[in-house]
Amino acid sequence: MGNHISGGVFFGTVIQGQRIQLTLPREITPALSGLPDRTPSFAGREEELARIVGELEDHPVVTIVGMPGVGKTELAVQAAWRAWKDEGRFPGGVLIIDLQGYNDRLRLPVERALTQLLGALGVPDDDHLPKDAQGLTRLYRSVLAAYAEQERRLLVVVDNTSGEEQARPLLPTGGYHAALVTSRHSLVLGEARTVLRPLPADAAVELVRRVLGEADGRSSGTASRPSGSPICAATCRSRCGSRRPCWPTSP
């Protein structure tokens, strides 16, 4: 007598007996873990977006680096959505994790980051899960290898890393899956790297126009400048990173 189970990825308890019929779902549930929606006001980065999406096809690791607030995270989210949803390159789904690399209070240790990614991949955080970084890394890579065997390619978005040491344990190995990493520092994680510069003036104006349009839609729908809508003014102040108005809010 023997038991044989196949056709799935199992990292939990499997019950076996003399007569058990295991029925797997016909459709694969993507390992999608909290990928934010695309911002409708996204503008001025189409060239960089197209290049990054193309690089994800040919490179295991793609990095986006630049100064704080330049738009790295939004560009990564836009690229992830386009590669996964629009072009169907990652049938396994997209994982995203914010390492909070530049926040001393919220910075994620490697162990916690790996535990979160494993949980998103269906591995429960229980007493059987390794507690050390080395053991967690081995398990994480084993899970990714199992997804690769079933041709369920994944994209792992590692956002806001302070350096290579924090990001490297989270990167897929083996060349099948892909990773998209953002940082303020120049990382040496692969050949594909985009250095994001501030938007040129015309693109910045278009971005502000779209942001104001979004705010208009949430207010009266008639304002064409912040002085005509408090919501527009508040949106501009938040996007400018200042509590003071970017310009006078009254004529």
C-alpha positions as CSV (number, residue, x, y, z in Angstrom):
1,M,0.0,0.0,0.0
2,G,1.3,3.5,-0.8
3,N,0.0,7.0,-0.9
4,H,0.9,9.6,-3.5
5,I,-0.1,13.3,-3.6
6,S,0.8,15.5,-6.6
7,G,-0.3,18.5,-8.5
8,G,0.0,21.1,-5.8
9,V,2.3,23.0,-3.5
10,F,2.0,21.8,0.2
11,F,3.8,23.5,3.1
12,G,1.3,22.5,5.9
13,T,-0.2,19.3,7.4
14,V,-1.2,16.7,4.8
15,I,-3.7,14.1,6.1
16,Q,-3.4,10.6,4.5
17,G,-5.6,7.5,4.8
18,Q,-6.7,4.5,2.9
19,R,-9.4,6.3,0.9
20,I,-8.9,10.0,0.4
21,Q,-9.8,12.0,-2.7
22,L,-7.9,15.2,-3.1
23,T,-9.4,17.7,-5.4
24,L,-7.3,20.8,-6.3
25,P,-8.8,24.0,-7.6
26,R,-8.7,24.3,-11.4
27,E,-7.5,27.9,-11.3
28,I,-4.3,29.0,-9.5
29,T,-4.8,31.7,-6.9
30,P,-2.1,34.3,-7.4
31,A,0.3,35.0,-4.5
32,L,-0.8,38.6,-4.5
33,S,-0.1,40.3,-1.2
34,G,-1.4,43.9,-0.9
35,L,-0.2,45.4,-4.2
36,P,-1.6,49.0,-4.0
37,D,-3.7,50.3,-6.8
38,R,-2.1,52.3,-9.5
39,T,-2.4,56.1,-9.0
40,P,-4.5,57.6,-11.8
41,S,-2.5,60.8,-11.7
42,F,0.7,59.0,-12.7
43,A,2.5,61.1,-15.3
44,G,5.9,61.8,-16.8
45,R,7.5,58.4,-16.4
46,E,6.3,56.4,-19.4
47,E,9.8,55.9,-20.8
48,E,11.2,54.6,-17.5
49,L,8.1,52.5,-17.0
50,A,8.4,50.8,-20.3
51,R,12.1,50.2,-19.8
52,I,11.6,48.6,-16.4
53,V,8.8,46.4,-17.5
54,G,11.0,45.2,-20.4
55,E,13.9,44.6,-18.0
56,L,11.8,42.4,-15.8
57,E,11.5,39.9,-18.7
58,D,15.2,39.5,-19.1
59,H,16.8,40.3,-15.7
60,P,16.2,38.5,-12.3
61,V,16.7,41.7,-10.4
62,V,15.7,45.3,-11.5
63,T,16.5,48.2,-9.2
64,I,15.1,51.8,-9.0
65,V,17.2,54.3,-7.1
66,G,16.7,57.9,-6.4
67,M,16.3,60.7,-3.8
68,P,13.4,60.6,-1.3
69,G,10.0,61.5,-2.7
70,V,11.1,61.3,-6.4
71,G,8.5,58.6,-7.1
72,K,10.3,55.3,-6.8
73,T,7.5,53.3,-5.1
74,E,4.8,54.5,-7.5
75,L,6.9,53.6,-10.5
76,A,7.5,50.2,-9.0
77,V,3.8,49.7,-8.4
78,Q,3.0,50.8,-11.9
79,A,5.6,48.4,-13.4
80,A,4.3,45.5,-11.3
81,W,0.7,46.1,-12.4
82,R,1.6,46.4,-16.0
83,A,3.9,43.3,-16.1
84,W,1.5,41.2,-14.0
85,K,-2.0,42.3,-15.0
86,D,-1.6,43.9,-18.4
87,E,1.0,41.6,-19.9
88,G,0.5,38.4,-17.9
89,R,4.2,37.8,-17.3
90,F,3.7,36.6,-13.7
91,P,1.0,34.0,-13.4
92,G,2.0,33.3,-9.8
93,G,1.3,36.8,-8.8
94,V,3.1,39.7,-7.2
95,L,4.5,40.0,-3.6
96,I,5.3,43.4,-2.2
97,I,7.0,44.3,1.0
98,D,8.0,47.7,2.4
99,L,11.2,47.2,4.4
100,Q,11.0,50.7,6.0
101,G,14.8,50.9,5.5
102,Y,15.2,54.5,6.4
103,N,12.9,54.5,9.5
104,D,14.9,53.4,12.6
105,R,11.7,52.6,14.5
106,L,9.8,50.7,11.8
107,R,12.7,49.1,9.9
108,L,11.9,45.4,9.2
109,P,14.4,42.8,10.3
110,V,15.2,40.2,7.7
111,E,13.5,37.5,9.8
112,R,10.3,39.4,10.0
113,A,10.4,40.3,6.3
114,L,10.9,36.6,5.3
115,T,8.1,35.5,7.7
116,Q,5.7,38.0,6.0
117,L,6.6,36.8,2.5
118,L,6.2,33.2,3.5
119,G,2.8,33.9,5.0
120,A,1.8,35.6,1.7
121,L,2.9,32.4,-0.1
122,G,0.7,30.2,2.1
123,V,3.2,29.0,4.7
124,P,1.7,29.5,8.2
125,D,3.6,31.2,11.0
126,D,3.6,28.4,13.5
127,D,5.9,26.6,15.8
128,H,7.4,24.6,12.9
129,L,8.6,27.8,11.1
130,P,12.4,28.5,11.5
131,K,13.2,31.4,13.7
132,D,16.6,32.3,12.3
133,A,17.4,34.2,9.1
134,Q,19.3,31.3,7.5
135,G,16.5,28.8,8.1
136,L,13.8,31.2,6.9
137,T,15.8,32.0,3.8
138,R,16.2,28.3,2.9
139,L,12.5,27.7,3.3
140,Y,11.6,30.8,1.3
141,R,13.8,29.7,-1.6
142,S,12.3,26.2,-1.4
143,V,8.8,27.6,-1.7
144,L,9.9,29.7,-4.7
145,A,11.5,26.7,-6.3
146,A,8.2,24.8,-5.9
147,Y,6.4,27.6,-7.6
148,A,8.9,27.6,-10.4
149,E,8.4,23.8,-10.9
150,Q,4.8,24.5,-11.5
151,E,5.6,27.4,-13.9
152,R,4.0,29.9,-11.5
153,R,6.4,32.8,-12.0
154,L,6.4,35.4,-9.3
155,L,7.4,39.0,-9.0
156,V,8.8,40.1,-5.7
157,V,8.7,43.9,-5.1
158,V,11.1,44.9,-2.3
159,D,10.4,48.5,-1.5
160,N,12.4,51.0,0.5
161,T,15.5,49.0,1.3
162,S,18.4,50.7,3.0
163,G,21.0,48.5,1.4
164,E,22.0,45.3,-0.2
165,E,22.3,43.4,3.1
166,Q,18.6,44.1,3.9
167,A,17.3,43.2,0.4
168,R,19.5,40.3,-0.7
169,P,17.9,37.5,1.4
170,L,14.5,38.3,-0.1
171,L,15.6,38.1,-3.7
172,P,14.6,35.0,-5.7
173,T,17.4,32.8,-6.9
174,G,17.6,30.4,-9.8
175,G,16.8,33.0,-12.6
176,Y,13.1,32.0,-12.9
177,H,11.3,34.5,-10.8
178,A,12.1,38.3,-10.8
179,A,12.5,41.0,-8.2
180,L,12.0,44.8,-8.4
181,V,13.9,46.7,-5.7
182,T,13.7,50.4,-4.7
183,S,16.2,52.3,-2.6
184,R,17.7,55.7,-2.0
185,H,21.2,54.2,-2.4
186,S,23.0,52.9,-5.5
187,L,22.6,49.2,-5.1
188,V,24.8,46.5,-6.8
189,L,22.2,43.7,-7.2
190,G,22.2,43.3,-10.9
191,E,22.8,45.0,-14.3
192,A,19.3,46.5,-14.7
193,R,19.1,49.8,-12.8
194,T,17.1,53.0,-13.2
195,V,18.3,56.2,-11.6
196,L,15.2,58.2,-11.1
197,R,15.6,62.0,-11.5
198,P,13.1,64.7,-10.6
199,L,10.4,65.3,-13.2
200,P,11.1,67.9,-15.9
201,A,9.0,71.0,-15.7
202,D,6.4,70.1,-18.3
203,A,5.9,66.6,-16.8
204,A,5.7,68.1,-13.3
205,V,3.0,70.6,-14.5
206,E,1.0,67.7,-16.0
207,L,1.3,65.8,-12.8
208,V,-0.1,68.7,-10.8
209,R,-2.9,69.1,-13.3
210,R,-3.9,65.5,-12.9
211,V,-3.7,65.7,-9.1
212,L,-5.9,68.8,-9.2
213,G,-8.3,67.0,-11.5
214,E,-8.6,64.1,-9.0
215,A,-9.3,66.6,-6.2
216,D,-11.8,68.4,-8.3
217,G,-13.7,65.2,-8.8
218,R,-14.0,64.8,-5.1
219,S,-15.2,68.4,-4.6
220,S,-17.5,70.6,-6.7
221,G,-16.0,69.6,-10.0
222,T,-15.7,73.2,-11.0
223,A,-12.5,74.4,-9.5
224,S,-9.6,75.0,-11.9
225,R,-7.0,76.1,-9.3
226,P,-6.5,75.6,-5.5
227,S,-8.2,78.9,-4.7
228,G,-11.4,77.5,-6.0
229,S,-11.4,74.3,-3.9
230,P,-10.2,73.6,-0.4
231,I,-9.8,70.0,-1.3
232,C,-7.6,70.9,-4.2
233,A,-5.5,73.1,-1.9
234,A,-5.2,70.4,0.7
235,T,-4.1,67.9,-1.9
236,C,-1.5,70.2,-3.3
237,R,-0.1,70.9,0.2
238,S,0.2,67.1,0.9
239,R,1.8,66.4,-2.4
240,C,4.3,69.3,-1.9
241,G,5.3,67.8,1.4
242,S,4.5,71.0,3.3
243,R,1.8,72.1,5.7
244,R,2.0,75.6,4.2
245,P,0.2,76.4,0.9
246,C,2.2,76.0,-2.2
247,W,0.7,79.3,-3.3
248,P,-2.0,81.6,-2.0
249,T,-5.4,79.9,-1.7
250,S,-7.4,83.1,-2.2
251,P,-7.2,85.5,-5.1
